[in-house]
């Protein structure tokens, strides 16, 4: 870990077959994640899974399926979780997922989401403040990673906007 300067790594994925998710796919993904965990643990790096749009663990029930057969840590990406839960009460489901898997959180990806896609923090529809309040109440002392990937606007302005949004919310 010291040689490469990292403490953790996050995996996303679990490709969906052309004919959809098949029986045993979650167990197969869990087996692969366990092997990857072993490789990284041997180097002092904690592995976690990052639920992601377009993967086998996109929607809340899919995340539950994977985590029922895997004990890997989670790296929640708030925008991906919110988008995956969008069909039912987006704000409520996002916080529900974070609460359910709190004890497995490795680190948190902070990202917002609006009608155009990913957005700077505080400019979209994701209940980032609610999640941050919950994490603060629980005494979360882990890391946060602010992402602006996929944002079509000026990346420097996205960083400034996200920084202003976070002022006073993490401590």
DSSP file (Angstrom, degrees, kcal/mol; ACC not computed):
  #  RESIDUE AA STRUCTURE BP1 BP2  ACC     N-H-->O    O-->H-N    N-H-->O    O-->H-N    TCO  KAPPA ALPHA  PHI   PSI    X-CA   Y-CA   Z-CA
    1    1 A X     >>       0   0    0      0, 0.0     5,-1.5     0, 0.0     4,-1.4   0.000 360.0 360.0 360.0 -41.7    0.0    0.0    0.0
    2    2 A X  T  45 +     0   0    0      1,-0.2    42,-0.0     2,-0.2     5,-0.0   0.858 360.0  59.4 -66.4 -34.1    2.8    2.4    0.9
    3    3 A X  T  45S+     0   0    0      1,-0.2    -1,-0.2     2,-0.1     0, 0.0   0.847 118.7  28.5 -64.2 -33.6    4.6    1.8   -2.4
    4    4 A X  T  45S-     0   0    0     -3,-0.3    -1,-0.2     2,-0.2    -2,-0.2   0.485 105.9-123.8-106.9  -5.0    1.6    2.9   -4.5
    5    5 A X  T  <5 +     0   0    0     -4,-1.4     2,-0.3     1,-0.2    -3,-0.2   0.809  66.7 121.3  72.3  31.4    0.2    5.4   -1.9
    6    6 A X      < -     0   0    0     -5,-1.5    -1,-0.2     1,-0.1    -2,-0.2  -0.931  43.5-170.3-127.2 153.4   -3.3    3.9   -1.6
    7    7 A X  S    S+     0   0    0     -2,-0.3    39,-2.7     1,-0.3     2,-0.3   0.655  74.6  11.5-106.9 -26.8   -5.4    2.5    1.2
    8    8 A X  E     -a   46   0A   0     37,-0.3     2,-0.3    -7,-0.1    -1,-0.3  -0.966  54.7-151.5-151.3 163.4   -8.3    1.1   -0.7
    9    9 A X  E     -a   47   0A   0     37,-2.5    39,-1.9    -2,-0.3     2,-0.4  -0.982  13.1-147.1-136.4 146.5   -9.6    0.2   -4.1
   10   10 A X  E     -a   48   0A   0     -2,-0.3     2,-0.4    37,-0.2    39,-0.2  -0.964   7.3-158.7-120.0 133.3  -13.2    0.0   -5.3
   11   11 A X  E     -a   49   0A   0     37,-3.0    39,-3.8    -2,-0.4     2,-0.3  -0.859  10.6-179.5-103.8 140.6  -14.5   -2.4   -7.9
   12   12 A X        +     0   0    0     -2,-0.4     2,-0.4    37,-0.2    39,-0.1  -0.916  37.2  60.1-128.4 164.5  -17.6   -1.8   -9.9
   13   13 A X        +     0   0    0     37,-0.4    44,-0.3    -2,-0.3    43,-0.2  -0.879  25.1 179.9 124.2-155.4  -19.1   -4.1  -12.5
   14   14 A X        -     0   0    0     -2,-0.4    42,-1.6    41,-0.1    -1,-0.2   0.647  47.5-126.5 100.9  77.4  -20.5   -7.4  -12.8
   15   15 A X        -     0   0    0     40,-0.2     2,-0.6     1,-0.1    40,-0.1  -0.207  14.0-123.9 -60.3 143.7  -21.4   -7.2  -16.5
   16   16 A X        -     0   0    0     38,-0.4     5,-0.1     5,-0.1    -1,-0.1  -0.791  27.6-125.2 -90.2 125.2  -25.0   -8.1  -17.5
   17   17 A X    >   -     0   0    0     -2,-0.6     3,-2.3     3,-0.3    -1,-0.0  -0.222  24.9-106.1 -65.0 159.1  -25.2  -10.9  -20.0
   18   18 A X  T 3  S+     0   0    0      1,-0.3    -1,-0.1     2,-0.0     3,-0.1   0.813 125.0  46.4 -55.0 -32.3  -27.0  -10.3  -23.3
   19   19 A X  T 3  S-     0   0    0      1,-0.4    -1,-0.3     0, 0.0    -2,-0.1   0.183 122.5-107.1 -97.5  16.5  -29.8  -12.5  -21.9
   20   20 A X    <   -     0   0    0     -3,-2.3    -1,-0.4     2,-0.1    -3,-0.3  -0.222  61.1 -26.0  89.8 179.9  -29.8  -10.8  -18.5
   21   21 A X        -     0   0    0     -5,-0.1     2,-0.2    -3,-0.1    -5,-0.1  -0.528  68.6-153.0 -71.3 129.5  -28.6  -11.8  -15.1
   22   22 A X    >   -     0   0    0     -2,-0.3     3,-2.4     1,-0.1     4,-0.4  -0.638  29.6 -78.9-104.3 160.1  -28.6  -15.6  -14.8
   23   23 A X  T 3  S+     0   0    0      1,-0.3    -1,-0.1    -2,-0.2     0, 0.0  -0.332 120.0  21.5 -53.8 130.9  -28.9  -17.9  -11.8
   24   24 A X  T 3> S+     0   0    0     -3,-0.1     4,-2.3     4,-0.0    -1,-0.3   0.301  87.8 113.4  92.1  -9.9  -25.6  -18.0  -10.1
   25   25 A X  H <> S+     0   0    0     -3,-2.4     4,-2.6     1,-0.2     5,-0.2   0.887  77.5  49.8 -64.7 -37.7  -24.3  -14.8  -11.5
   26   26 A X  H  > S+     0   0    0     -4,-0.4     4,-2.7     2,-0.2    -1,-0.2   0.907 111.7  48.6 -67.7 -38.9  -24.2  -13.0   -8.1
   27   27 A X  H  > S+     0   0    0      2,-0.2     4,-2.2     1,-0.2    -2,-0.2   0.893 111.8  50.1 -64.7 -39.1  -22.4  -16.0   -6.5
   28   28 A X  H  X S+     0   0    0     -4,-2.3     4,-2.1     2,-0.2    -2,-0.2   0.919 111.7  47.3 -64.9 -44.1  -19.9  -15.9   -9.4
   29   29 A X  H  X S+     0   0    0     -4,-2.6     4,-2.5     1,-0.2    -2,-0.2   0.926 111.2  51.8 -62.2 -44.4  -19.4  -12.2   -9.0
   30   30 A X  H  X S+     0   0    0     -4,-2.7     4,-2.3     1,-0.2    -2,-0.2   0.889 108.0  52.1 -59.6 -40.1  -19.0  -12.7   -5.2
   31   31 A X  H  X S+     0   0    0     -4,-2.2     4,-1.9     2,-0.2    -1,-0.2   0.920 110.9  47.2 -62.9 -44.4  -16.3  -15.4   -5.8
   32   32 A X  H  X S+     0   0    0     -4,-2.1     4,-2.2     1,-0.2    -2,-0.2   0.891 111.4  50.9 -63.8 -40.1  -14.4  -13.0   -8.1
   33   33 A X  H  X S+     0   0    0     -4,-2.5     4,-2.7     2,-0.2    -1,-0.2   0.887 107.4  53.7 -65.1 -38.6  -14.6  -10.2   -5.6
   34   34 A X  H  X S+     0   0    0     -4,-2.3     4,-2.0     2,-0.2    -1,-0.2   0.912 109.4  48.3 -62.1 -42.8  -13.3  -12.5   -2.8
   35   35 A X  H  X S+     0   0    0     -4,-1.9     4,-1.9     2,-0.2    -2,-0.2   0.917 112.2  48.5 -63.7 -43.0  -10.3  -13.4   -4.9
   36   36 A X  H  X S+     0   0    0     -4,-2.2     4,-2.4     1,-0.2     5,-0.3   0.903 108.0  55.3 -64.1 -40.4   -9.6   -9.7   -5.7
   37   37 A X  H  X S+     0   0    0     -4,-2.7     4,-3.0     1,-0.2    -1,-0.2   0.919 106.9  50.9 -56.3 -44.3   -9.9   -8.9   -2.0
   38   38 A X  H  X S+     0   0    0     -4,-2.0     4,-1.8     2,-0.2    -1,-0.2   0.911 109.4  50.1 -61.1 -44.3   -7.3  -11.5   -1.2
   39   39 A X  H  < S+     0   0    0     -4,-1.9     4,-0.4     1,-0.2    -1,-0.2   0.941 116.3  40.4 -61.4 -48.4   -4.8  -10.1   -3.7
   40   40 A X  H ><>S+     0   0    0     -4,-2.4     5,-2.5     1,-0.2     3,-1.6   0.888 110.8  57.2 -70.9 -38.0   -5.2   -6.5   -2.5
   41   41 A X  H ><5S+     0   0    0     -4,-3.0     3,-1.9     1,-0.3    -1,-0.2   0.854  97.6  63.1 -60.1 -34.5   -5.2   -7.5    1.2
   42   42 A X  T 3<5S+     0   0    0     -4,-1.8    -1,-0.3     1,-0.3    -2,-0.2   0.713 108.1  43.2 -62.4 -19.2   -1.8   -9.1    0.7
   43   43 A X  T < 5S-     0   0    0     -3,-1.6    -1,-0.3    -4,-0.4    -2,-0.2   0.212 123.7-103.5-110.1  12.1   -0.6   -5.6   -0.2
   44   44 A X  T < 5S+     0   0    0     -3,-1.9     2,-0.5     1,-0.2    -3,-0.2   0.727  78.8 132.8  76.3  22.2   -2.4   -3.9    2.7
   45   45 A X      < -     0   0    0     -5,-2.5     2,-0.4    -8,-0.1   -37,-0.3  -0.924  52.1-135.8-112.5 127.6   -5.1   -2.4    0.5
   46   46 A X  E     -a    8   0A   0    -39,-2.7   -37,-2.5    -2,-0.5     2,-0.3  -0.664  19.2-148.4 -82.6 129.3   -8.8   -2.7    1.5
   47   47 A X  E     +a    9   0A   0     -2,-0.4    26,-0.8   -39,-0.2     2,-0.3  -0.731  19.6 173.7 -97.3 145.9  -11.1   -3.7   -1.4
   48   48 A X  E     -ab  10  73A   0    -39,-1.9   -37,-3.0    -2,-0.3     2,-0.4  -0.952  29.2-115.9-143.7 164.7  -14.7   -2.6   -1.7
   49   49 A X  E     -ab  11  74A   0     24,-2.7    26,-3.0    -2,-0.3     2,-0.7  -0.868  17.3-154.4-106.8 139.5  -17.5   -2.8   -4.2
   50   50 A X        -     0   0    0    -39,-3.8   -37,-0.4    -2,-0.4    26,-0.1  -0.891  17.0-137.4-114.3  95.6  -19.0    0.3   -5.9
   51   51 A X        -     0   0    0     -2,-0.7     2,-0.3   -39,-0.1    26,-0.3  -0.316  34.7-175.3 -55.2 136.8  -22.6   -0.3   -7.0
   52   52 A X    >   -     0   0    0      5,-0.5     3,-1.3   -39,-0.2     5,-0.3  -0.981  30.8 -99.6-144.1 144.1  -22.8    1.2  -10.5
   53   53 A X  T 3  S+     0   0    0     -2,-0.3     3,-0.1     1,-0.2    28,-0.0  -0.344 108.7  27.9 -58.0 142.7  -25.3    2.0  -13.2
   54   54 A X  T 3  S+     0   0    0      1,-0.3   -38,-0.4   -39,-0.0    -1,-0.2   0.594 104.4 100.3  80.3  10.9  -25.3   -0.6  -15.9
   55   55 A X  S X  S-     0   0    0     -3,-1.3     3,-0.6   -40,-0.1    -1,-0.3  -0.658  90.8 -97.6-119.2 177.8  -24.0   -3.4  -13.7
   56   56 A X  T 3  S+     0   0    0    -42,-1.6     2,-0.2     1,-0.3     3,-0.2   0.645 121.1  53.3 -68.4 -14.9  -25.6   -6.3  -11.9
   57   57 A X  T 3  S+     0   0    0    -44,-0.3    -5,-0.5    -5,-0.3    -1,-0.3  -0.525  73.5 111.2-120.7  62.9  -25.7   -4.2   -8.7
   58   58 A X    <   +     0   0    0     -3,-0.6     2,-0.2    -2,-0.2    26,-0.2   0.855  67.1  52.6 -98.7 -50.8  -27.5   -1.1   -9.9
   59   59 A X  S >> S-     0   0    0     -3,-0.2     4,-2.4     1,-0.1     3,-0.8  -0.525  91.4-108.4 -90.3 155.8  -30.9   -1.2   -8.2
   60   60 A X  H 3> S+     0   0    0     24,-0.3     4,-2.4     1,-0.3     5,-0.2   0.880 119.4  50.2 -51.7 -43.8  -31.4   -1.6   -4.4
   61   61 A X  H 3> S+     0   0    0      1,-0.2     4,-1.7     2,-0.2    -1,-0.3   0.824 110.5  50.6 -67.9 -28.7  -32.7   -5.2   -4.7
   62   62 A X  H <> S+     0   0    0     -3,-0.8     4,-2.3     2,-0.2    -1,-0.2   0.884 108.8  51.1 -72.8 -39.3  -29.7   -6.1   -6.9
   63   63 A X  H  X S+     0   0    0     -4,-2.4     4,-2.8     1,-0.2     5,-0.2   0.926 109.8  51.0 -60.5 -44.7  -27.3   -4.6   -4.4
   64   64 A X  H  X S+     0   0    0     -4,-2.4     4,-1.2    -5,-0.2    -2,-0.2   0.900 107.7  53.2 -60.0 -40.9  -29.0   -6.7   -1.7
   65   65 A X  H  X S+     0   0    0     -4,-1.7     4,-0.6     2,-0.2     3,-0.3   0.937 112.1  44.1 -61.0 -46.1  -28.6   -9.8   -3.8
   66   66 A X  H >X S+     0   0    0     -4,-2.3     3,-1.4     1,-0.2     4,-0.7   0.944 114.2  48.3 -64.5 -47.0  -24.9   -9.3   -4.2
   67   67 A X  H 3< S+     0   0    0     -4,-2.8    -1,-0.2     1,-0.3    -2,-0.2   0.629 101.4  65.4 -73.7 -10.9  -24.3   -8.4   -0.5
   68   68 A X  H 3< S+     0   0    0     -4,-1.2    -1,-0.3    -3,-0.3    -2,-0.2   0.705 114.3  31.3 -77.9 -19.0  -26.2  -11.4    0.6
   69   69 A X  H << S+     0   0    0     -3,-1.4     2,-0.4    -4,-0.6    -2,-0.2   0.369 119.7  55.9-116.6   1.8  -23.5  -13.6   -0.9
   70   70 A X     <  -     0   0    0     -4,-0.7    -1,-0.1    -5,-0.1   -39,-0.1  -0.990  54.4-161.5-135.3 143.0  -20.5  -11.4   -0.5
   71   71 A X        +     0   0    0     -2,-0.4    -4,-0.1   -41,-0.1    -1,-0.0   0.180  48.3 135.2-105.9  17.1  -19.0   -9.8    2.6
   72   72 A X        -     0   0    0      1,-0.1   -24,-0.1   -24,-0.0    -2,-0.1  -0.259  61.0-105.0 -62.4 151.1  -17.0   -7.2    0.7
   73   73 A X  E     -b   48   0A   0    -26,-0.8   -24,-2.7     1,-0.1     2,-0.4  -0.202  35.2-123.1 -67.2 167.3  -17.0   -3.7    1.9
   74   74 A X  E     -bc  49 105A   0     30,-3.0    32,-2.9   -26,-0.3    33,-0.6  -0.933  15.7-163.3-119.6 143.0  -19.0   -1.1    0.0
   75   75 A X        -     0   0    0    -26,-3.0     2,-0.3    -2,-0.4    33,-0.2  -0.868  25.6-152.3-115.8  91.0  -18.0    2.2   -1.6
   76   76 A X        -     0   0    0     -2,-0.5    33,-2.8    31,-0.4     2,-0.7  -0.489   8.3-159.9 -71.5 129.8  -21.3    4.0   -2.0
   77   77 A X  B  >  -d  109   0B   0    -26,-0.3     4,-2.8    -2,-0.3     5,-0.3  -0.946  10.8-151.6-104.5 111.1  -21.5    6.5   -4.9
   78   78 A X  H  > S+     0   0    0     31,-2.2     4,-2.3    -2,-0.7     5,-0.2   0.837  90.8  47.5 -60.4 -37.7  -24.4    8.7   -3.9
   79   79 A X  H  > S+     0   0    0     30,-0.2     4,-2.6     2,-0.2    -1,-0.2   0.912 113.8  46.8 -70.4 -41.5  -25.4    9.6   -7.5
   80   80 A X  H  > S+     0   0    0      2,-0.2     4,-2.4     1,-0.2    -2,-0.2   0.919 114.3  47.9 -65.8 -42.3  -25.2    6.0   -8.8
   81   81 A X  H  X S+     0   0    0     -4,-2.8     4,-1.4     2,-0.2    -2,-0.2   0.918 113.3  48.0 -63.3 -42.3  -27.2    4.7   -5.8
   82   82 A X  H  < S+     0   0    0     -4,-2.3     4,-0.3    -5,-0.3    -2,-0.2   0.912 112.7  48.1 -65.1 -42.1  -29.8    7.5   -6.3
   83   83 A X  H >< S+     0   0    0     -4,-2.6     3,-1.0     1,-0.2     4,-0.2   0.892 111.1  50.8 -66.0 -38.9  -30.1    6.8  -10.0
   84   84 A X  H 3< S+     0   0    0     -4,-2.4     3,-0.3     1,-0.2   -24,-0.3   0.780 115.9  42.1 -67.8 -26.5  -30.4    3.1   -9.4
   85   85 A X  T >< S+     0   0    0     -4,-1.4     3,-2.0   -26,-0.2    -1,-0.2   0.330  82.2 110.7 -98.7   5.6  -33.2    3.7   -6.9
   86   86 A X  T <   +     0   0    0     -3,-1.0     4,-0.4    -4,-0.3     3,-0.2   0.735  63.7  68.7 -58.5 -26.1  -34.9    6.4   -8.9
   87   87 A X  T 3  S+     0   0    0     -3,-0.3     2,-0.4     1,-0.2    -1,-0.3   0.772 107.5  36.5 -67.4 -23.0  -38.0    4.3   -9.7
   88   88 A X  S <  S-     0   0    0     -3,-2.0     5,-0.4     1,-0.1    -1,-0.2  -0.896 130.9 -43.9-137.1 108.8  -39.1    4.5   -6.1
   89   89 A X     >  -     0   0    0     -2,-0.4     4,-2.5    -3,-0.2     3,-0.4   0.886  61.3-158.2  41.9  67.8  -38.7    7.5   -3.8
   90   90 A X  H  > S+     0   0    0     -4,-0.4     4,-2.1     1,-0.2     5,-0.2   0.834  84.6  47.5 -42.7 -52.4  -35.1    8.4   -4.8
   91   91 A X  H  > S+     0   0    0      1,-0.2     4,-1.5     2,-0.2    -1,-0.2   0.910 114.6  45.5 -64.9 -42.6  -34.2   10.3   -1.6
   92   92 A X  H  > S+     0   0    0     -3,-0.4     4,-2.1     1,-0.2    -1,-0.2   0.922 112.8  49.5 -66.8 -45.1  -35.6    7.8    0.8
   93   93 A X  H  X S+     0   0    0     -4,-2.5     4,-2.3    -5,-0.4    -1,-0.2   0.869 106.5  55.8 -66.5 -37.4  -34.0    4.8   -0.9
   94   94 A X  H  X S+     0   0    0     -4,-2.1     4,-2.1    -5,-0.3    -1,-0.2   0.961 111.7  42.0 -58.9 -52.5  -30.6    6.3   -1.1
   95   95 A X  H  X S+     0   0    0     -4,-1.5     4,-2.7     1,-0.2     5,-0.2   0.867 111.3  57.7 -64.4 -35.9  -30.4    6.9    2.6
   96   96 A X  H  X S+     0   0    0     -4,-2.1     4,-2.6     2,-0.2    -1,-0.2   0.909 107.8  46.7 -59.6 -43.4  -31.9    3.5    3.3
   97   97 A X  H  X S+     0   0    0     -4,-2.3     4,-2.1     2,-0.2    -2,-0.2   0.924 112.5  49.1 -66.3 -44.6  -29.1    1.8    1.4
   98   98 A X  H  < S+     0   0    0     -4,-2.1    -2,-0.2     1,-0.2     4,-0.2   0.912 114.3  46.2 -62.3 -42.4  -26.4    3.8    3.1
   99   99 A X  H >< S+     0   0    0     -4,-2.7     3,-1.1     1,-0.2     4,-0.3   0.926 110.7  52.7 -64.6 -44.6  -28.0    3.0    6.5
  100  100 A X  H 3< S+     0   0    0     -4,-2.6     3,-0.2     1,-0.3    -2,-0.2   0.873 121.2  30.6 -60.1 -39.2  -28.3   -0.7    5.7
  101  101 A X  T >< S+     0   0    0     -4,-2.1     3,-2.0     1,-0.2     4,-0.4   0.133  81.8 119.0-109.3  19.6  -24.7   -1.1    4.7
  102  102 A X  G X  S+     0   0    0     -3,-1.1     3,-1.8     1,-0.3    -1,-0.2   0.897  72.7  56.4 -52.2 -45.9  -23.1    1.5    7.0
  103  103 A X  G 3  S+     0   0    0     -4,-0.3    -1,-0.3     1,-0.3    -2,-0.1   0.613 108.7  49.1 -66.1 -10.1  -21.0   -1.1    8.8
  104  104 A X  G <  S+     0   0    0     -3,-2.0   -30,-3.0   -31,-0.1    -1,-0.3   0.378  78.7 127.1-108.4   3.1  -19.4   -2.1    5.5
  105  105 A X  B <   +c   74   0A   0     -3,-1.8   -30,-0.2    -4,-0.4     3,-0.1  -0.445  28.6 175.9 -68.7 127.6  -18.6    1.4    4.2
  106  106 A X        -     0   0    0    -32,-2.9    37,-0.5     1,-0.5     2,-0.3   0.864  69.4 -30.1 -92.0 -53.5  -14.9    1.7    3.1
  107  107 A X        -     0   0    0    -33,-0.6    -1,-0.5    35,-0.1     2,-0.4  -0.946  65.8-114.8-158.5 168.7  -15.1    5.2    1.8
  108  108 A X  E     - e   0 144B   0     35,-2.1    37,-2.8    -2,-0.3     2,-0.6  -0.927   8.3-147.5-121.8 131.0  -17.8    7.4    0.1
  109  109 A X  E     -de  77 145B   0    -33,-2.8   -31,-2.2    -2,-0.4     2,-0.6  -0.861  17.8-154.7 -91.7 120.6  -18.1    8.8   -3.4
  110  110 A X  E     + e   0 146B   0     35,-3.0    37,-2.6    -2,-0.6     2,-0.3  -0.863  31.7 142.8 -98.0 122.3  -19.9   12.1   -3.3
  111  111 A X        -     0   0    0     -2,-0.6     2,-0.2    35,-0.2     9,-0.1  -0.975  34.6-140.8-156.6 145.0  -21.6   13.0   -6.6
  112  112 A X  E     -F  119   0C   0      7,-1.6     7,-2.1    35,-0.3     2,-0.4  -0.599  10.0-150.2-107.0 170.6  -24.8   14.7   -7.5
  113  113 A X  E     +F  118   0C   0      5,-0.3    12,-3.4    -2,-0.2    13,-0.4  -0.995  16.7 169.1-144.9 129.8  -27.3   14.0  -10.2
  114  114 A X  E >   -F  117   0C   0      3,-3.1     3,-1.5    -2,-0.4    10,-0.1  -0.646  57.4 -75.8-126.8-169.8  -29.7   16.3  -12.1
  115  115 A X  T 3  S+     0   0    0      1,-0.3     3,-0.1    -2,-0.2     9,-0.0   0.655 130.5  50.1 -65.7 -14.1  -31.9   15.8  -15.2
  116  116 A X  T 3  S-     0   0    0      1,-0.3     2,-0.3     2,-0.0    -1,-0.3   0.494 120.0 -98.6-100.0  -5.8  -28.8   16.1  -17.5
  117  117 A X  E <  S+F  114   0C   0     -3,-1.5    -3,-3.1    34,-0.1    -1,-0.3  -0.937  81.0  11.9 125.8-150.7  -26.7   13.5  -15.6
  118  118 A X  E    S-F  113   0C   0     -2,-0.3    34,-0.3    -5,-0.2     2,-0.3  -0.355  70.0-179.5 -68.1 145.6  -23.9   13.8  -13.0
  119  119 A X  E     -F  112   0C   0     -7,-2.1    -7,-1.6    32,-0.1     5,-0.1  -0.922  33.5 -79.2-144.3 161.5  -23.6   17.3  -11.5
  120  120 A X    >   -     0   0    0     -2,-0.3     3,-1.8     1,-0.1     4,-0.3  -0.268  68.5 -79.2 -60.1 153.4  -21.5   19.3   -9.0
  121  121 A X  T 3  S+     0   0    0     37,-0.3    44,-0.2     1,-0.2    -1,-0.1  -0.255 115.5  17.8 -58.5 136.8  -22.5   18.8   -5.4
  122  122 A X  T 3  S+     0   0    0      4,-0.2    -1,-0.2    -3,-0.1    -2,-0.1   0.408 104.9  86.3  85.3  -2.1  -25.6   20.7   -4.3
  123  123 A X  S <  S+     0   0    0     -3,-1.8    -2,-0.1    -4,-0.0    -3,-0.1   0.462  84.8  51.6-107.5  -2.8  -26.9   21.4   -7.8
  124  124 A X  S    S-     0   0    0     -4,-0.3   -10,-0.3     2,-0.2    -6,-0.1  -0.175  93.7 -88.7-116.6-152.3  -28.8   18.2   -8.3
  125  125 A X  S    S+     0   0    0    -12,-3.4     2,-0.2    -2,-0.1   -11,-0.1   0.392  77.5 115.8-107.5  -0.7  -31.5   16.0   -6.7
  126  126 A X        -     0   0    0    -13,-0.4     2,-2.3     1,-0.1     3,-0.3  -0.532  69.0-127.3 -77.2 136.3  -29.4   13.7   -4.5
  127  127 A X     >  +     0   0    0     -2,-0.2     4,-1.8     1,-0.2     5,-0.2  -0.424  51.2 151.2 -80.1  65.3  -30.0   14.0   -0.8
  128  128 A X  H  >  +     0   0    0     -2,-2.3     4,-2.9     1,-0.2    -1,-0.2   0.902  68.9  54.4 -64.7 -41.7  -26.3   14.5   -0.1
  129  129 A X  H  > S+     0   0    0     -3,-0.3     4,-2.6     1,-0.2    -1,-0.2   0.898 107.0  50.9 -61.9 -40.2  -27.0   16.6    3.0
  130  130 A X  H  > S+     0   0    0      2,-0.2     4,-2.2     1,-0.2    -1,-0.2   0.906 112.5  46.1 -63.0 -42.1  -29.2   13.8    4.5
  131  131 A X  H  X S+     0   0    0     -4,-1.8     4,-2.8     2,-0.2    -2,-0.2   0.923 112.7  49.6 -66.6 -44.3  -26.5   11.2    3.9
  132  132 A X  H  X S+     0   0    0     -4,-2.9     4,-2.5     2,-0.2    -2,-0.2   0.897 110.2  51.3 -62.8 -39.8  -23.8   13.5    5.4
  133  133 A X  H  X S+     0   0    0     -4,-2.6     4,-2.6    -5,-0.2    -1,-0.2   0.936 111.7  47.4 -60.4 -46.6  -25.9   14.2    8.5
  134  134 A X  H  X S+     0   0    0     -4,-2.2     4,-2.0     2,-0.2    -2,-0.2   0.940 112.9  47.9 -60.2 -48.1  -26.5   10.4    9.0
  135  135 A X  H  X>S+     0   0    0     -4,-2.8     5,-2.8     1,-0.2     4,-0.6   0.897 112.4  49.4 -61.5 -40.5  -22.8    9.7    8.6
  136  136 A X  H ><5S+     0   0    0     -4,-2.5     3,-1.0     1,-0.2    -1,-0.2   0.918 109.6  51.5 -64.3 -43.6  -21.8   12.4   11.0
  137  137 A X  H 3<5S+     0   0    0     -4,-2.6    -1,-0.2     1,-0.3    -2,-0.2   0.848 109.5  50.7 -61.3 -34.8  -24.3   11.2   13.6
  138  138 A X  H 3<5S-     0   0    0     -4,-2.0    -1,-0.3    -5,-0.2    -2,-0.2   0.566 117.4-114.0 -80.4  -8.7  -22.9    7.7   13.3
  139  139 A X  T <<5 -     0   0    0     -3,-1.0    -3,-0.2    -4,-0.6    -2,-0.1   0.733  44.4-175.5  82.7  22.9  -19.3    9.0   13.8
  140  140 A X      < +     0   0    0     -5,-2.8    -1,-0.2    -6,-0.2    -2,-0.0  -0.313  12.0 174.2 -54.8 126.8  -18.1    8.1   10.3
  141  141 A X        +     0   0    0      2,-0.0    -1,-0.2    -2,-0.0    -5,-0.0   0.201  39.2 111.3-120.9  12.6  -14.4    8.9   10.2
  142  142 A X  S    S-     0   0    0      1,-0.2     2,-0.2   -37,-0.0   -35,-0.1  -0.047  70.5 -81.0 -80.3-174.3  -13.6    7.5    6.7
  143  143 A X        -     0   0    0    -37,-0.5   -35,-2.1     2,-0.0     2,-0.4  -0.479  30.2-150.9 -89.7 157.6  -12.7    9.3    3.6
  144  144 A X  E     -e  108   0B   0    -37,-0.2     2,-0.5    -2,-0.2   -35,-0.2  -0.947   2.9-158.9-121.6 146.5  -14.8   11.0    1.0
  145  145 A X  E     -e  109   0B   0    -37,-2.8   -35,-3.0    -2,-0.4     2,-0.5  -0.985  10.2-148.5-126.5 119.4  -14.0   11.3   -2.7
  146  146 A X  E     -e  110   0B   0     -2,-0.5     2,-0.4   -37,-0.2   -35,-0.2  -0.760  18.6-166.6 -88.6 128.5  -15.8   14.1   -4.7
  147  147 A X        +     0   0    0    -37,-2.6   -35,-0.3    -2,-0.5   -28,-0.1  -0.910  27.4 173.6-118.2 143.9  -16.4   13.1   -8.3
  148  148 A X    >   +     0   0    0     -2,-0.4     3,-1.5   -37,-0.1   -28,-0.1  -0.014  33.6 147.3-129.2  25.8  -17.4   15.3  -11.2
  149  149 A X  T 3   +     0   0    0      1,-0.3     3,-0.1   -30,-0.1   -31,-0.1  -0.339  66.2  19.0 -67.7 145.1  -17.1   12.6  -13.9
  150  150 A X  T 3  S+     0   0    0      1,-0.3     2,-0.5   -33,-0.1    -1,-0.3   0.491  87.1 139.5  77.3   2.6  -19.4   12.8  -16.8
  151  151 A X    <   -     0   0    0     -3,-1.5    -1,-0.3     1,-0.1   -32,-0.1  -0.691  42.5-156.9 -83.5 127.2  -20.2   16.5  -16.1
  152  152 A X        +     0   0    0     -2,-0.5    -1,-0.1   -34,-0.3     3,-0.1   0.627  66.3  79.1 -80.4 -13.7  -20.4   18.4  -19.3
  153  153 A X  S    S-     0   0    0      1,-0.2     2,-0.4     2,-0.1    -2,-0.0   0.002 101.8 -52.3 -84.3-167.3  -19.6   21.8  -17.8
  154  154 A X     >  -     0   0    0      1,-0.2     4,-2.2     2,-0.0    -1,-0.2  -0.533  44.5-149.8 -70.0 120.4  -16.4   23.4  -16.6
  155  155 A X  H  > S+     0   0    0     -2,-0.4     4,-2.1     1,-0.2    -1,-0.2   0.848  95.3  53.4 -64.3 -34.3  -14.5   21.0  -14.3
  156  156 A X  H  > S+     0   0    0      2,-0.2     4,-2.2     1,-0.2    -1,-0.2   0.912 110.6  46.6 -67.4 -40.6  -12.8   23.8  -12.3
  157  157 A X  H  > S+     0   0    0      2,-0.2     4,-2.9     1,-0.2     5,-0.2   0.880 109.4  55.3 -67.0 -37.1  -16.2   25.5  -11.7
  158  158 A X  H  X S+     0   0    0     -4,-2.2     4,-2.5     2,-0.2   -37,-0.3   0.910 109.1  47.8 -60.3 -41.8  -17.6   22.1  -10.7
  159  159 A X  H  X S+     0   0    0     -4,-2.1     4,-2.6     2,-0.2    -2,-0.2   0.921 112.5  47.9 -65.3 -44.4  -14.9   21.7   -8.1
  160  160 A X  H  X S+     0   0    0     -4,-2.2     4,-2.6     2,-0.2    -2,-0.2   0.924 113.2  48.4 -62.3 -43.8  -15.4   25.2   -6.7
  161  161 A X  H  X S+     0   0    0     -4,-2.9     4,-2.2     1,-0.2    -2,-0.2   0.926 113.7  46.3 -62.5 -45.7  -19.2   24.6   -6.5
  162  162 A X  H  X S+     0   0    0     -4,-2.5     4,-2.0    -5,-0.2    -1,-0.2   0.897 111.8  51.5 -64.9 -40.7  -18.7   21.2   -4.8
  163  163 A X  H  X S+     0   0    0     -4,-2.6     4,-1.2     2,-0.2    -2,-0.2   0.933 110.4  48.1 -61.9 -46.9  -16.2   22.7   -2.4
  164  164 A X  H >< S+     0   0    0     -4,-2.6     3,-0.5     1,-0.2    -1,-0.2   0.908 110.4  52.8 -60.4 -41.7  -18.5   25.5   -1.4
  165  165 A X  H 3< S+     0   0    0     -4,-2.2    -1,-0.2     1,-0.2    -2,-0.2   0.889 110.5  47.2 -60.4 -40.3  -21.4   23.0   -0.9
  166  166 A X  H >X S+     0   0    0     -4,-2.0     3,-2.7    -5,-0.1     4,-0.7   0.652  79.6 121.5 -79.4 -15.8  -19.3   20.9    1.4
  167  167 A X  T << S+     0   0    0     -4,-1.2    -3,-0.0    -3,-0.5    -4,-0.0  -0.274  89.7   0.3 -55.7 124.5  -18.0   23.8    3.6
  168  168 A X  T 34 S+     0   0    0      1,-0.1    -1,-0.3    -2,-0.0    -2,-0.1   0.399 111.9  93.0  80.4  -1.6  -19.0   23.1    7.2
  169  169 A X  T <4 S+     0   0    0     -3,-2.7    -2,-0.2     2,-0.1   -33,-0.1   0.655  80.0  49.2 -98.5 -16.6  -20.8   19.8    6.4
  170  170 A X     <        0   0    0     -4,-0.7    -1,-0.1     1,-0.1    -3,-0.1   0.657 360.0 360.0 -98.8 -17.2  -18.0   17.3    7.0
  171  171 A X              0   0    0      0, 0.0    -1,-0.1     0, 0.0    -2,-0.1   0.396 360.0 360.0-110.5 360.0  -16.8   18.4   10.4
